Amino acid sequence: MIKYLDPYNNDPYGKLKGDKSDVYLKIEFDEAKLYEVDNGYVLAGNITNYVGAVRAYKPEEPIKPGLCAIPIYDREFELWNKNKDGKNVLSKHLPSLFEKNLTSHLKSKKRKYIR
C-alpha cells in the first residue's frame, strides 16, 4: 500500500511511502523536478492527482493537490512497517519492475533529466 504523509513542520512537501511493486499507482503533476539520491531518484513537484495512494492519517479524507516528494528506487530499500505486535520494524523491499526500468532509463539519459 502506498501512503501519503502530509507536509509536516517547515517541510512544504508531502511524502509518498510504501512498496510500489504490488499496487497500481498513478500520479499527475503540473510541474516537477527530478533529483538523484543514494538509492535512486526523487520526483518532487506539484502533484494534482493521486490514484492508488491513501492518506496515512485520516485515510477517509482525500489527498489535496500540492507539493509532494516521490521516491523512485533503483535497488533494495528499507521501510518502517508495523509487525504483528504493533511495533515498528524495518523491512527490506525490492524496487518494482517499473522502478527498475525507469531508473535504468534515467541513468542512461541523466544529462537530459537532471540539471
C-alpha positions, 0 to 999 in steps of 0.5 A: 500500500502506498501512503501519503504523509502530509507536509509536516513542520517547515517541510512544504512537501508531502511524502509518498511511502510504501512498496510500489511493486504490488499496487497500481499507482498513478500520479499527475503533476503540473510541474516537477523536478527530478533529483538523484539520491543514494538509492535512486531518484526523487520526483518532487513537484506539484502533484494534482492527482493521486490514484492508488495512494491513501492518506496515512492519517485520516485515510477517509479524507482525500489527498489535496493537490500540492507539493509532494516528494516521490521516491523512485528506487533503483535497488533494495530499500528499507521501510518502517512497517508495523509487525504483528505486535504493533511495533515498528520494524524495518523491512527490506523491499525490492524496487518494482519492475517499473522502478527498475526500468525507469531508473535504468532509463534515467541513468542512461539519459541523466544529462537530459533529466537532471540539471 
